[in-house]
Amino acid sequence: LAVNQTNTFDLTVENGSQAVSTKTSVQIINENVAPASTIATSGFYGPNTWTGAITGTASDATSGIYQTKIALQRLSDNLYWNGTGWVVADSELITTGINNWLYAFGKANLTDGIYEVKAKATDNAGNTEATSSAQFTYDSQAPFGDIEASITHTRAVSLAITGCDANTVAQMRLSEDPNFSGVEWEDFSATKNFTLSPASGSKQVYLQLKDKAGNISGEIFCGIIYIAGLA
């Protein structure tokens, strides 16, 4: 049989009276190329950003995908998820879906740390790929930080910002409004030029921090005394 292409055979049946049946065509695919899979991950997740499932794709050019299996390992203790709990033995989990697959997995089963997912797709000809893998970090801890400022005689001030997190502080936003209405997130920076509202007096500048896992800090603020006209 020709490899990795469709082989067509014409069949007829002859009985004892030499009567010949109608010709029937049979197609056989002789495939030896393994399928391929990918694992979708942003690299970091938290309680606000976990999607509720491990997902990915699988593809096969000839016979198509039969199924994809995954293994999920918690690297902090090297245990594997077996569908109901974390165990020592490597466990294969069958996903749902064909070209776009998923394995439902609730965040209640995750603790902070690094996880590795291994995926293995099998096509309808029985070929199985070499395992593909990806890692992600689950982080439930919110970042924290501080703002430093002092008395100013101008509305335009430069704020010194500190951000701390188990992984990385990714974004921040600042406002005199504690609800941050209309204020967009921006990349974290250790300094920020900020314009205070008009009129002299004591100002409160609020800061929010967001880490790569989507955790958001609690309330951070500093008081700035603005005295107009003395610059």
N, C-alpha and C positions, 0 to 999 in steps of 0.2 A: 504494500500500500504506500502511496505517496504520503510523505510526512507533512503535517500541518496544512492540509488542504482537503477538499471534499473529493472522495473517490466514489464514482457512480458505477453501479453494476446493473445490467439488464437480466432479469430472471424469467424463464418460462418453465412450465411444467408439462410433461408428456405422460399420458396414461398408457395402459396396455394396448389400446386400439390405435396408438400413435396420434391421438388427438392432442393438439398443442394448445395450452392456455394462452390467454392474452399476456403480452409482455408487461412485466412490472419492473419499475426502476427502483433500486435501493441505493441510498447514499450513506456512506460510512466516512466519518472524519477520523483520521489518524493523527492525533494531536499529542505533542510532547513538550509544548511550551507552557510553563507555569504561569498562573495569573499573578496579578500584583495588587497590593492593598496599600492604603495610606491611613494614618490615624490623625484625626483633626484635634488640635490642641492649641490654646493660646499660651500655654506654658505656666500660667498662674491662675488659680481660682480661689474664691472665698465663698462665704455664705451668700453673698449678694450676686455672685457671678457664676456659680456652678449651674450647668445647664440641665442637670438631672439625668444625663446619659453620657456614655462614652461613644463617640461616633467616628465614622470614617468612610472610605470608599473602597471598592474592589472592582477590578476590570479584567476582562479576558477577551481577546480578539476573535477567538474561534468558537469554542463550544459554549461560552458563557459561564457565569459564576454559579456554583452550586451552594456554597455557604462560606461564611467567615467565622473563625473562632478566635477568641482573645484570651490572654492571661493577664491578670492584674496583680501586681506585686507591690506591697508597701515596703519601701526600702529601709525604713527605720528599724524594722525587725525581720525583714525578708519573708514575711508571711504572704500567702496568696488568698485571694477572695474565691470561695467555692460556690457562691450563689446565696449563701446564708450566713457565712462568717469567715473569719480569717484563720487559715490553717497552714500547716507546715508544707504539705504536699502541693506541688505545682498542679493547678486546676485549669482545665480548658472550659471556656464559657461560650455557648453558641449564641451568636448575635441574630437579630431579626433584620430583614431587608436583604436585598441582593447587591445592586451596584452602590447603593447608599445604605450602609448598615448602622445599627446602633445596639448598644447594650444598656438598658435602663439601670441606673445606679444612683441611689439617693445620697445626699450629702451627709445624712446622719451616720453613714458608714465610714465617713472620712475623718481622720484626725490630722492635725497639722504635720506636714512633712512632704517628702518626695515620693512619687509613685511612678512605676514603669508599666506601660501597656505594651504587650506584644500581640500582633495580629498575624493570622495565617489564613489565607484564602485558598479554597479548593474549587477547581472548575468542574464542569459536567463530564469531562473526560477522565477525572480522577487525579489530575495533576495538582500538587500542592506547592505553594511558594515557599521559599525560605522566609523565615519570620521577619517581619518589619517591626520596628519598635519606636516608642516615643516616651518622653517623661513629662510630668507636670508636677507643680508644687501646689499643695493646698494650704492656705494661710487664713486663719480666722481672726487674727489679732490686728486690731486697728493701729495705724501709725499714731505718733504723737509728736509734738514739737513746741516751738516757742517763737515769739516775735519780739524784737528789741527795737525800741525807739525812745525818744526823749522829747524835751520841750523844743518846739520849732516856731520860727517866725515866718515861715513860708508854707503854703499849702502843699507844695511838691516836696515829698520826703522820700528818703531811701530807707527801706526797712530791711533789717537783717533777720533772716528766717532760718530756723533749725528744724529739720525733719528727721525722725528716727523710726525705723521699722525693721522687723526681722529679715525682710527681703529688701525691697527698694521702695522709697517714696517716689511715686511716678508723677503725680499732679498736685496742683494746689489752686486755691482761689481765695481772694481777699475782698472784703467789703466792710463798709460801716453798717451795713444791714445784716443782722445776725441770721436772717433767712436766705441771704445771698441771692435775692431776687434778680433775675436777669444776668447773673454773673457766670461766665463760662469757665470751665476748667482749663488750666494751662500747664505746660511742663513745669516741674518743680525747679526752683532756683533758690540759691542761698541769699540772693538780694532781690528786691523788688521796688521799683519806682512807683509811688502811689500818690495820688492827689486827694488831699483832704477836702471835705465839704466846706463851704464858706462859713464865715462868722467865727470869731474867736471863741475859745472855750475848750473844755475837755472832750476829746474824741475817743471813741472806742473803735478799734480796727480788729475785725474778726478774721480768723484764718481757718481754713479747712484743708486737710491733707488726704490724699487718696493713694493707696499703694497699688502694686501691679495686680493684686488679687481682687481689687475693687472694694477693699475695706476703707471706710471713711472715719477720720478722727473725730473725737469729741470736740467740744467747744474750746477754742484757743483764741485768746484776745489780749490786746494790750491797750493801755491808756496813753494817749498823746495829748499834751497840752499845746494848743495852737494859740499864739498871741500875735494877732495881725498888726502890721504896721511898724514893727520894731526891727526889721531886717536892716 
